[in-house]
Amino acid sequence: MGGAANSAHQIGLAADITAPGLTPRALAALILQSGIEFDQLIYEGTWVHVGLSSGAPRSQVLTASFSGGHASYAAGIR
Ligand SMILES: [Zn+2]
């Protein structure tokens, strides 16, 4: 899934975002509640990854955690 998220960046369909006054976790929750259509929403600890898709969006919500240089992904906003 990390590879898929990276490839979305490479083709300009993803952004890693933060918002002033909101924690990244609160921002992720806000995007989720907003009903905005996305392919992947990933809470990555210090930012939020929002990926779009040229095909049918998967509406996949994940939380990433990093250890030893590797990312692992759990379902939902943790
Ligand atoms: Zn990203």
PDB file of the backbone (N, CA, C, O) and the ligand in Angstrom, with CONECT records:
HET     ZN  A 101       1
ATOM      1  N   MET A   1       0.836  -1.204   0.000  1.00  0.00           N
ATOM      2  CA  MET A   1       0.000   0.000   0.000  1.00  0.00           C
ATOM      3  C   MET A   1       0.869   1.252   0.000  1.00  0.00           C
ATOM      4  O   MET A   1       0.502   2.276  -0.578  1.00  0.00           O
ATOM      5  N   GLY A   2       2.017   1.160   0.651  1.00  0.00           N
ATOM      6  CA  GLY A   2       2.938   2.296   0.628  1.00  0.00           C
ATOM      7  C   GLY A   2       3.397   2.560  -0.780  1.00  0.00           C
ATOM      8  O   GLY A   2       3.517   3.712  -1.197  1.00  0.00           O
ATOM      9  N   GLY A   3       3.656   1.491  -1.523  1.00  0.00           N
ATOM     10  CA  GLY A   3       4.074   1.643  -2.907  1.00  0.00           C
ATOM     11  C   GLY A   3       3.000   2.324  -3.730  1.00  0.00           C
ATOM     12  O   GLY A   3       3.293   3.185  -4.560  1.00  0.00           O
ATOM     13  N   ALA A   4       1.751   1.935  -3.499  1.00  0.00           N
ATOM     14  CA  ALA A   4       0.636   2.550  -4.223  1.00  0.00           C
ATOM     15  C   ALA A   4       0.520   4.035  -3.876  1.00  0.00           C
ATOM     16  O   ALA A   4       0.266   4.863  -4.751  1.00  0.00           O
ATOM     17  N   ALA A   5       0.708   4.366  -2.594  1.00  0.00           N
ATOM     18  CA  ALA A   5       0.645   5.767  -2.176  1.00  0.00           C
ATOM     19  C   ALA A   5       1.762   6.562  -2.844  1.00  0.00           C
ATOM     20  O   ALA A   5       1.550   7.686  -3.300  1.00  0.00           O
ATOM     21  N   ASN A   6       2.967   5.962  -2.899  1.00  0.00           N
ATOM     22  CA  ASN A   6       4.076   6.654  -3.542  1.00  0.00           C
ATOM     23  C   ASN A   6       3.837   6.863  -5.022  1.00  0.00           C
ATOM     24  O   ASN A   6       4.172   7.920  -5.557  1.00  0.00           O
ATOM     25  N   SER A   7       3.266   5.879  -5.692  1.00  0.00           N
ATOM     26  CA  SER A   7       3.059   6.032  -7.124  1.00  0.00           C
ATOM     27  C   SER A   7       2.002   7.091  -7.417  1.00  0.00           C
ATOM     28  O   SER A   7       2.054   7.747  -8.457  1.00  0.00           O
ATOM     29  N   ALA A   8       1.041   7.264  -6.504  1.00  0.00           N
ATOM     30  CA  ALA A   8       0.058   8.336  -6.681  1.00  0.00           C
ATOM     31  C   ALA A   8       0.751   9.701  -6.659  1.00  0.00           C
ATOM     32  O   ALA A   8       0.369  10.604  -7.403  1.00  0.00           O
ATOM     33  N   HIS A   9       1.776   9.852  -5.800  1.00  0.00           N
ATOM     34  CA  HIS A   9       2.552  11.089  -5.795  1.00  0.00           C
ATOM     35  C   HIS A   9       3.256  11.284  -7.128  1.00  0.00           C
ATOM     36  O   HIS A   9       3.279  12.385  -7.678  1.00  0.00           O
ATOM     37  N   GLN A  10       3.818  10.218  -7.630  1.00  0.00           N
ATOM     38  CA  GLN A  10       4.629  10.326  -8.845  1.00  0.00           C
ATOM     39  C   GLN A  10       3.807  10.757 -10.049  1.00  0.00           C
ATOM     40  O   GLN A  10       4.348  11.360 -10.976  1.00  0.00           O
ATOM     41  N   ILE A  11       2.535  10.465 -10.055  1.00  0.00           N
ATOM     42  CA  ILE A  11       1.708  10.900 -11.183  1.00  0.00           C
ATOM     43  C   ILE A  11       0.831  12.101 -10.824  1.00  0.00           C
ATOM     44  O   ILE A  11      -0.119  12.419 -11.540  1.00  0.00           O
ATOM     45  N   GLY A  12       1.159  12.773  -9.698  1.00  0.00           N
ATOM     46  CA  GLY A  12       0.493  14.030  -9.364  1.00  0.00           C
ATOM     47  C   GLY A  12      -0.909  13.886  -8.825  1.00  0.00           C
ATOM     48  O   GLY A  12      -1.691  14.836  -8.865  1.00  0.00           O
ATOM     49  N   LEU A  13      -1.238  12.710  -8.320  1.00  0.00           N
ATOM     50  CA  LEU A  13      -2.587  12.495  -7.820  1.00  0.00           C
ATOM     51  C   LEU A  13      -2.655  12.427  -6.301  1.00  0.00           C
ATOM     52  O   LEU A  13      -3.679  12.035  -5.740  1.00  0.00           O
ATOM     53  N   ALA A  14      -1.557  12.811  -5.628  1.00  0.00           N
ATOM     54  CA  ALA A  14      -1.573  12.754  -4.171  1.00  0.00           C
ATOM     55  C   ALA A  14      -0.846  13.956  -3.595  1.00  0.00           C
ATOM     56  O   ALA A  14       0.047  14.527  -4.221  1.00  0.00           O
ATOM     57  N   ALA A  15      -1.249  14.324  -2.389  1.00  0.00           N
ATOM     58  CA  ALA A  15      -0.582  15.408  -1.688  1.00  0.00           C
ATOM     59  C   ALA A  15      -0.480  15.042  -0.217  1.00  0.00           C
ATOM     60  O   ALA A  15      -1.360  14.379   0.333  1.00  0.00           O
ATOM     61  N   ASP A  16       0.598  15.478   0.410  1.00  0.00           N
ATOM     62  CA  ASP A  16       0.756  15.321   1.855  1.00  0.00           C
ATOM     63  C   ASP A  16       0.486  16.684   2.464  1.00  0.00           C
ATOM     64  O   ASP A  16       1.188  17.648   2.158  1.00  0.00           O
ATOM     65  N   ILE A  17      -0.507  16.777   3.310  1.00  0.00           N
ATOM     66  CA  ILE A  17      -0.961  18.086   3.774  1.00  0.00           C
ATOM     67  C   ILE A  17      -1.001  18.178   5.301  1.00  0.00           C
ATOM     68  O   ILE A  17      -1.114  17.178   6.011  1.00  0.00           O
ATOM     69  N   THR A  18      -0.906  19.413   5.769  1.00  0.00           N
ATOM     70  CA  THR A  18      -1.155  19.735   7.172  1.00  0.00           C
ATOM     71  C   THR A  18      -2.007  20.999   7.149  1.00  0.00           C
ATOM     72  O   THR A  18      -2.130  21.645   6.108  1.00  0.00           O
ATOM     73  N   ALA A  19      -2.597  21.355   8.290  1.00  0.00           N
ATOM     74  CA  ALA A  19      -3.373  22.588   8.356  1.00  0.00           C
ATOM     75  C   ALA A  19      -3.054  23.305   9.659  1.00  0.00           C
ATOM     76  O   ALA A  19      -3.008  22.682  10.720  1.00  0.00           O
ATOM     77  N   PRO A  20      -2.831  24.627   9.584  1.00  0.00           N
ATOM     78  CA  PRO A  20      -2.540  25.383  10.799  1.00  0.00           C
ATOM     79  C   PRO A  20      -3.711  25.295  11.781  1.00  0.00           C
ATOM     80  O   PRO A  20      -4.867  25.428  11.379  1.00  0.00           O
ATOM     81  N   GLY A  21      -3.421  25.077  13.043  1.00  0.00           N
ATOM     82  CA  GLY A  21      -4.469  25.039  14.059  1.00  0.00           C
ATOM     83  C   GLY A  21      -5.121  23.680  14.214  1.00  0.00           C
ATOM     84  O   GLY A  21      -5.951  23.485  15.102  1.00  0.00           O
ATOM     85  N   LEU A  22      -4.756  22.750  13.365  1.00  0.00           N
ATOM     86  CA  LEU A  22      -5.314  21.399  13.484  1.00  0.00           C
ATOM     87  C   LEU A  22      -4.168  20.401  13.596  1.00  0.00           C
ATOM     88  O   LEU A  22      -3.148  20.539  12.921  1.00  0.00           O
ATOM     89  N   THR A  23      -4.337  19.415  14.436  1.00  0.00           N
ATOM     90  CA  THR A  23      -3.363  18.325  14.406  1.00  0.00           C
ATOM     91  C   THR A  23      -3.616  17.530  13.130  1.00  0.00           C
ATOM     92  O   THR A  23      -4.727  17.539  12.602  1.00  0.00           O
ATOM     93  N   PRO A  24      -2.595  16.845  12.636  1.00  0.00           N
ATOM     94  CA  PRO A  24      -2.825  16.012  11.439  1.00  0.00           C
ATOM     95  C   PRO A  24      -3.960  15.005  11.648  1.00  0.00           C
ATOM     96  O   PRO A  24      -4.710  14.702  10.720  1.00  0.00           O
ATOM     97  N   ARG A  25      -4.075  14.497  12.861  1.00  0.00           N
ATOM     98  CA  ARG A  25      -5.148  13.539  13.144  1.00  0.00           C
ATOM     99  C   ARG A  25      -6.527  14.202  13.031  1.00  0.00           C
ATOM    100  O   ARG A  25      -7.463  13.622  12.481  1.00  0.00           O
ATOM    101  N   ALA A  26      -6.634  15.444  13.568  1.00  0.00           N
ATOM    102  CA  ALA A  26      -7.901  16.175  13.481  1.00  0.00           C
ATOM    103  C   ALA A  26      -8.220  16.520  12.029  1.00  0.00           C
ATOM    104  O   ALA A  26      -9.376  16.472  11.609  1.00  0.00           O
ATOM    105  N   LEU A  27      -7.185  16.867  11.272  1.00  0.00           N
ATOM    106  CA  LEU A  27      -7.365  17.171   9.847  1.00  0.00           C
ATOM    107  C   LEU A  27      -7.885  15.945   9.094  1.00  0.00           C
ATOM    108  O   LEU A  27      -8.795  16.049   8.272  1.00  0.00           O
ATOM    109  N   ALA A  28      -7.302  14.796   9.385  1.00  0.00           N
ATOM    110  CA  ALA A  28      -7.741  13.552   8.735  1.00  0.00           C
ATOM    111  C   ALA A  28      -9.206  13.269   9.067  1.00  0.00           C
ATOM    112  O   ALA A  28      -9.989  12.888   8.197  1.00  0.00           O
ATOM    113  N   ALA A  29      -9.562  13.461  10.340  1.00  0.00           N
ATOM    114  CA  ALA A  29     -10.947  13.224  10.770  1.00  0.00           C
ATOM    115  C   ALA A  29     -11.903  14.186  10.067  1.00  0.00           C
ATOM    116  O   ALA A  29     -13.012  13.807   9.688  1.00  0.00           O
ATOM    117  N   LEU A  30     -11.460  15.440   9.896  1.00  0.00           N
ATOM    118  CA  LEU A  30     -12.280  16.463   9.250  1.00  0.00           C
ATOM    119  C   LEU A  30     -12.529  16.122   7.774  1.00  0.00           C
ATOM    120  O   LEU A  30     -13.644  16.261   7.271  1.00  0.00           O
ATOM    121  N   ILE A  31     -11.477  15.677   7.100  1.00  0.00           N
ATOM    122  CA  ILE A  31     -11.611  15.288   5.686  1.00  0.00           C
ATOM    123  C   ILE A  31     -12.578  14.110   5.571  1.00  0.00           C
ATOM    124  O   ILE A  31     -13.416  14.056   4.671  1.00  0.00           O
ATOM    125  N   LEU A  32     -12.439  13.180   6.497  1.00  0.00           N
ATOM    126  CA  LEU A  32     -13.305  12.002   6.508  1.00  0.00           C
ATOM    127  C   LEU A  32     -14.773  12.407   6.675  1.00  0.00           C
ATOM    128  O   LEU A  32     -15.654  11.897   5.983  1.00  0.00           O
ATOM    129  N   GLN A  33     -15.018  13.338   7.613  1.00  0.00           N
ATOM    130  CA  GLN A  33     -16.385  13.779   7.897  1.00  0.00           C
ATOM    131  C   GLN A  33     -16.966  14.633   6.774  1.00  0.00           C
ATOM    132  O   GLN A  33     -18.182  14.711   6.600  1.00  0.00           O
ATOM    133  N   SER A  34     -16.072  15.273   6.011  1.00  0.00           N
ATOM    134  CA  SER A  34     -16.523  16.248   5.019  1.00  0.00           C
ATOM    135  C   SER A  34     -17.243  15.602   3.838  1.00  0.00           C
ATOM    136  O   SER A  34     -18.001  16.263   3.127  1.00  0.00           O
ATOM    137  N   GLY A  35     -17.003  14.314   3.634  1.00  0.00           N
ATOM    138  CA  GLY A  35     -17.603  13.650   2.494  1.00  0.00           C
ATOM    139  C   GLY A  35     -16.841  13.868   1.190  1.00  0.00           C
ATOM    140  O   GLY A  35     -17.297  13.455   0.124  1.00  0.00           O
ATOM    141  N   ILE A  36     -15.668  14.525   1.276  1.00  0.00           N
ATOM    142  CA  ILE A  36     -14.813  14.686   0.098  1.00  0.00           C
ATOM    143  C   ILE A  36     -14.452  13.294  -0.425  1.00  0.00           C
ATOM    144  O   ILE A  36     -14.144  12.386   0.347  1.00  0.00           O
ATOM    145  N   GLU A  37     -14.496  13.147  -1.738  1.00  0.00           N
ATOM    146  CA  GLU A  37     -14.200  11.847  -2.328  1.00  0.00           C
ATOM    147  C   GLU A  37     -12.683  11.703  -2.520  1.00  0.00           C
ATOM    148  O   GLU A  37     -12.038  12.567  -3.114  1.00  0.00           O
ATOM    149  N   PHE A  38     -12.141  10.621  -2.019  1.00  0.00           N
ATOM    150  CA  PHE A  38     -10.705  10.380  -2.166  1.00  0.00           C
ATOM    151  C   PHE A  38     -10.473   8.908  -2.437  1.00  0.00           C
ATOM    152  O   PHE A  38     -11.336   8.064  -2.200  1.00  0.00           O
ATOM    153  N   ASP A  39      -9.289   8.627  -2.936  1.00  0.00           N
ATOM    154  CA  ASP A  39      -8.898   7.232  -3.153  1.00  0.00           C
ATOM    155  C   ASP A  39      -8.274   6.669  -1.876  1.00  0.00           C
ATOM    156  O   ASP A  39      -8.643   5.592  -1.409  1.00  0.00           O
ATOM    157  N   GLN A  40      -7.314   7.427  -1.321  1.00  0.00           N
ATOM    158  CA  GLN A  40      -6.696   7.036  -0.061  1.00  0.00           C
ATOM    159  C   GLN A  40      -6.538   8.237   0.844  1.00  0.00           C
ATOM    160  O   GLN A  40      -6.092   9.296   0.404  1.00  0.00           O
ATOM    161  N   LEU A  41      -6.896   8.082   2.094  1.00  0.00           N
ATOM    162  CA  LEU A  41      -6.650   9.075   3.132  1.00  0.00           C
ATOM    163  C   LEU A  41      -5.785   8.357   4.162  1.00  0.00           C
ATOM    164  O   LEU A  41      -6.211   7.379   4.777  1.00  0.00           O
ATOM    165  N   ILE A  42      -4.573   8.853   4.337  1.00  0.00           N
ATOM    166  CA  ILE A  42      -3.669   8.168   5.265  1.00  0.00           C
ATOM    167  C   ILE A  42      -3.150   9.147   6.313  1.00  0.00           C
ATOM    168  O   ILE A  42      -2.475  10.125   5.991  1.00  0.00           O
ATOM    169  N   TYR A  43      -3.471   8.870   7.546  1.00  0.00           N
ATOM    170  CA  TYR A  43      -2.931   9.642   8.663  1.00  0.00           C
ATOM    171  C   TYR A  43      -1.526   9.102   8.913  1.00  0.00           C
ATOM    172  O   TYR A  43      -1.339   7.952   9.310  1.00  0.00           O
ATOM    173  N   GLU A  44      -0.547   9.970   8.667  1.00  0.00           N
ATOM    174  CA  GLU A  44       0.842   9.498   8.732  1.00  0.00           C
ATOM    175  C   GLU A  44       1.593  10.078   9.918  1.00  0.00           C
ATOM    176  O   GLU A  44       2.823  10.122   9.905  1.00  0.00           O
ATOM    177  N   GLY A  45       0.882  10.520  10.936  1.00  0.00           N
ATOM    178  CA  GLY A  45       1.542  11.009  12.147  1.00  0.00           C
ATOM    179  C   GLY A  45       1.795  12.508  12.109  1.00  0.00           C
ATOM    180  O   GLY A  45       1.220  13.248  12.907  1.00  0.00           O
ATOM    181  N   THR A  46       2.646  12.972  11.194  1.00  0.00           N
ATOM    182  CA  THR A  46       2.943  14.411  11.148  1.00  0.00           C
ATOM    183  C   THR A  46       2.323  15.089   9.928  1.00  0.00           C
ATOM    184  O   THR A  46       2.459  16.301   9.757  1.00  0.00           O
ATOM    185  N   TRP A  47       1.650  14.326   9.089  1.00  0.00           N
ATOM    186  CA  TRP A  47       0.923  14.902   7.961  1.00  0.00           C
ATOM    187  C   TRP A  47      -0.182  13.940   7.543  1.00  0.00           C
ATOM    188  O   TRP A  47      -0.301  12.834   8.069  1.00  0.00           O
ATOM    189  N   VAL A  48      -0.981  14.387   6.589  1.00  0.00           N
ATOM    190  CA  VAL A  48      -2.069  13.548   6.074  1.00  0.00           C
ATOM    191  C   VAL A  48      -1.858  13.370   4.580  1.00  0.00           C
ATOM    192  O   VAL A  48      -1.704  14.346   3.847  1.00  0.00           O
ATOM    193  N   HIS A  49      -1.853  12.150   4.144  1.00  0.00           N
ATOM    194  CA  HIS A  49      -1.736  11.845   2.720  1.00  0.00           C
ATOM    195  C   HIS A  49      -3.137  11.739   2.126  1.00  0.00           C
ATOM    196  O   HIS A  49      -3.972  10.968   2.600  1.00  0.00           O
ATOM    197  N   VAL A  50      -3.377  12.524   1.087  1.00  0.00           N
ATOM    198  CA  VAL A  50      -4.651  12.428   0.380  1.00  0.00           C
ATOM    199  C   VAL A  50      -4.344  12.038  -1.055  1.00  0.00           C
ATOM    200  O   VAL A  50      -3.667  12.767  -1.780  1.00  0.00           O
ATOM    201  N   GLY A  51      -4.844  10.895  -1.451  1.00  0.00           N
ATOM    202  CA  GLY A  51      -4.609  10.414  -2.806  1.00  0.00           C
ATOM    203  C   GLY A  51      -5.906  10.375  -3.579  1.00  0.00           C
ATOM    204  O   GLY A  51      -6.952   9.990  -3.057  1.00  0.00           O
ATOM    205  N   LEU A  52      -5.820  10.784  -4.841  1.00  0.00           N
ATOM    206  CA  LEU A  52      -6.974  10.713  -5.734  1.00  0.00           C
ATOM    207  C   LEU A  52      -6.702   9.620  -6.751  1.00  0.00           C
ATOM    208  O   LEU A  52      -5.585   9.111  -6.845  1.00  0.00           O
ATOM    209  N   SER A  53      -7.699   9.271  -7.490  1.00  0.00           N
ATOM    210  CA  SER A  53      -7.540   8.208  -8.460  1.00  0.00           C
ATOM    211  C   SER A  53      -8.158   8.631  -9.778  1.00  0.00           C
ATOM    212  O   SER A  53      -9.159   9.348  -9.807  1.00  0.00           O
ATOM    213  N   SER A  54      -7.554   8.182 -10.865  1.00  0.00           N
ATOM    214  CA  SER A  54      -8.172   8.451 -12.161  1.00  0.00           C
ATOM    215  C   SER A  54      -9.309   7.464 -12.403  1.00  0.00           C
ATOM    216  O   SER A  54     -10.156   7.682 -13.270  1.00  0.00           O
ATOM    217  N   GLY A  55      -9.321   6.390 -11.640  1.00  0.00           N
ATOM    218  CA  GLY A  55     -10.396   5.403 -11.750  1.00  0.00           C
ATOM    219  C   GLY A  55     -11.376   5.547 -10.611  1.00  0.00           C
ATOM    220  O   GLY A  55     -11.498   6.622 -10.022  1.00  0.00           O
ATOM    221  N   ALA A  56     -12.067   4.488 -10.300  1.00  0.00           N
ATOM    222  CA  ALA A  56     -13.031   4.520  -9.199  1.00  0.00           C
ATOM    223  C   ALA A  56     -12.299   4.663  -7.865  1.00  0.00           C
ATOM    224  O   ALA A  56     -11.422   3.855  -7.561  1.00  0.00           O
ATOM    225  N   PRO A  57     -12.645   5.683  -7.059  1.00  0.00           N
ATOM    226  CA  PRO A  57     -11.952   5.863  -5.785  1.00  0.00           C
ATOM    227  C   PRO A  57     -12.280   4.749  -4.797  1.00  0.00           C
ATOM    228  O   PRO A  57     -13.425   4.311  -4.684  1.00  0.00           O
ATOM    229  N   ARG A  58     -11.237   4.296  -4.077  1.00  0.00           N
ATOM    230  CA  ARG A  58     -11.416   3.196  -3.136  1.00  0.00           C
ATOM    231  C   ARG A  58     -11.907   3.650  -1.764  1.00  0.00           C
ATOM    232  O   ARG A  58     -12.336   2.829  -0.953  1.00  0.00           O
ATOM    233  N   SER A  59     -11.842   4.983  -1.498  1.00  0.00           N
ATOM    234  CA  SER A  59     -12.226   5.515  -0.184  1.00  0.00           C
ATOM    235  C   SER A  59     -11.532   4.759   0.958  1.00  0.00           C
ATOM    236  O   SER A  59     -12.147   4.417   1.968  1.00  0.00           O
ATOM    237  N   GLN A  60     -10.244   4.515   0.764  1.00  0.00           N
ATOM    238  CA  GLN A  60      -9.476   3.744   1.735  1.00  0.00           C
ATOM    239  C   GLN A  60      -8.917   4.675   2.817  1.00  0.00           C
ATOM    240  O   GLN A  60      -8.271   5.678   2.512  1.00  0.00           O
ATOM    241  N   VAL A  61      -9.174   4.333   4.077  1.00  0.00           N
ATOM    242  CA  VAL A  61      -8.709   5.149   5.203  1.00  0.00           C
ATOM    243  C   VAL A  61      -7.723   4.325   6.020  1.00  0.00           C
ATOM    244  O   VAL A  61      -8.037   3.228   6.482  1.00  0.00           O
ATOM    245  N   LEU A  62      -6.521   4.877   6.188  1.00  0.00           N
ATOM    246  CA  LEU A  62      -5.450   4.129   6.838  1.00  0.00           C
ATOM    247  C   LEU A  62      -4.683   5.006   7.810  1.00  0.00           C
ATOM    248  O   LEU A  62      -4.665   6.230   7.681  1.00  0.00           O
ATOM    249  N   THR A  63      -4.055   4.373   8.775  1.00  0.00           N
ATOM    250  CA  THR A  63      -3.084   5.046   9.633  1.00  0.00           C
ATOM    251  C   THR A  63      -1.740   4.367   9.412  1.00  0.00           C
ATOM    252  O   THR A  63      -1.630   3.144   9.499  1.00  0.00           O
ATOM    253  N   ALA A  64      -0.723   5.166   9.128  1.00  0.00           N
ATOM    254  CA  ALA A  64       0.615   4.622   8.905  1.00  0.00           C
ATOM    255  C   ALA A  64       1.427   4.722  10.180  1.00  0.00           C
ATOM    256  O   ALA A  64       1.326   5.701  10.918  1.00  0.00           O
ATOM    257  N   SER A  65       2.216   3.724  10.428  1.00  0.00           N
ATOM    258  CA  SER A  65       3.217   3.853  11.485  1.00  0.00           C
ATOM    259  C   SER A  65       4.557   3.410  10.924  1.00  0.00           C
ATOM    260  O   SER A  65       4.645   2.514  10.084  1.00  0.00           O
ATOM    261  N   PHE A  66       5.593   4.067  11.416  1.00  0.00           N
ATOM    262  CA  PHE A  66       6.915   3.871  10.835  1.00  0.00           C
ATOM    263  C   PHE A  66       7.850   3.286  11.874  1.00  0.00           C
ATOM    264  O   PHE A  66       7.937   3.787  12.995  1.00  0.00           O
ATOM    265  N   SER A  67       8.535   2.245  11.509  1.00  0.00           N
ATOM    266  CA  SER A  67       9.600   1.762  12.377  1.00  0.00           C
ATOM    267  C   SER A  67      10.654   1.080  11.522  1.00  0.00           C
ATOM    268  O   SER A  67      10.336   0.358  10.576  1.00  0.00           O
ATOM    269  N   GLY A  68      11.887   1.313  11.861  1.00  0.00           N
ATOM    270  CA  GLY A  68      12.994   0.711  11.129  1.00  0.00           C
ATOM    271  C   GLY A  68      12.998   1.055   9.655  1.00  0.00           C
ATOM    272  O   GLY A  68      13.436   0.256   8.827  1.00  0.00           O
ATOM    273  N   GLY A  69      12.506   2.258   9.318  1.00  0.00           N
ATOM    274  CA  GLY A  69      12.503   2.687   7.927  1.00  0.00           C
ATOM    275  C   GLY A  69      11.370   2.078   7.097  1.00  0.00           C
ATOM    276  O   GLY A  69      11.291   2.298   5.889  1.00  0.00           O
ATOM    277  N   HIS A  70      10.505   1.321   7.747  1.00  0.00           N
ATOM    278  CA  HIS A  70       9.388   0.718   7.030  1.00  0.00           C
ATOM    279  C   HIS A  70       8.059   1.274   7.530  1.00  0.00           C
ATOM    280  O   HIS A  70       7.892   1.529   8.722  1.00  0.00           O
ATOM    281  N   ALA A  71       7.135   1.457   6.624  1.00  0.00           N
ATOM    282  CA  ALA A  71       5.803   1.899   7.013  1.00  0.00           C
ATOM    283  C   ALA A  71       4.885   0.697   7.069  1.00  0.00           C
ATOM    284  O   ALA A  71       4.934  -0.178   6.204  1.00  0.00           O
ATOM    285  N   SER A  72       4.054   0.659   8.085  1.00  0.00           N
ATOM    286  CA  SER A  72       2.987  -0.329   8.085  1.00  0.00           C
ATOM    287  C   SER A  72       1.669   0.391   8.234  1.00  0.00           C
ATOM    288  O   SER A  72       1.613   1.480   8.806  1.00  0.00           O
ATOM    289  N   TYR A  73       0.612  -0.203   7.726  1.00  0.00           N
ATOM    290  CA  TYR A  73      -0.665   0.480   7.622  1.00  0.00           C
ATOM    291  C   TYR A  73      -1.760  -0.300   8.338  1.00  0.00           C
ATOM    292  O   TYR A  73      -1.883  -1.517   8.199  1.00  0.00           O
ATOM    293  N   ALA A  74      -2.549   0.441   9.108  1.00  0.00           N
ATOM    294  CA  ALA A  74      -3.694  -0.164   9.782  1.00  0.00           C
ATOM    295  C   ALA A  74      -4.945   0.540   9.277  1.00  0.00           C
ATOM    296  O   ALA A  74      -4.897   1.720   8.931  1.00  0.00           O
ATOM    297  N   ALA A  75      -6.062  -0.175   9.232  1.00  0.00           N
ATOM    298  CA  ALA A  75      -7.310   0.399   8.737  1.00  0.00           C
ATOM    299  C   ALA A  75      -7.853   1.455   9.688  1.00  0.00           C
ATOM    300  O   ALA A  75      -7.786   1.297  10.907  1.00  0.00           O
ATOM    301  N   GLY A  76      -8.387   2.530   9.128  1.00  0.00           N
ATOM    302  CA  GLY A  76      -9.040   3.563   9.918  1.00  0.00           C
ATOM    303  C   GLY A  76      -8.051   4.609  10.433  1.00  0.00           C
ATOM    304  O   GLY A  76      -6.844   4.511  10.210  1.00  0.00           O
ATOM    305  N   ILE A  77      -8.589   5.603  11.121  1.00  0.00           N
ATOM    306  CA  ILE A  77      -7.769   6.630  11.772  1.00  0.00           C
ATOM    307  C   ILE A  77      -7.549   6.159  13.203  1.00  0.00           C
ATOM    308  O   ILE A  77      -8.498   6.082  13.984  1.00  0.00           O
ATOM    309  N   ARG A  78      -6.321   5.846  13.548  1.00  0.00           N
ATOM    310  CA  ARG A  78      -6.030   5.282  14.876  1.00  0.00           C
ATOM    311  C   ARG A  78      -5.619   6.368  15.856  1.00  0.00           C
ATOM    312  O   ARG A  78      -5.337   6.077  17.018  1.00  0.00           O
TER     313      ARG A  78
HETATM  314 ZN    ZN A 101       1.867  10.985   0.631  1.00  0.00          ZN2+
END
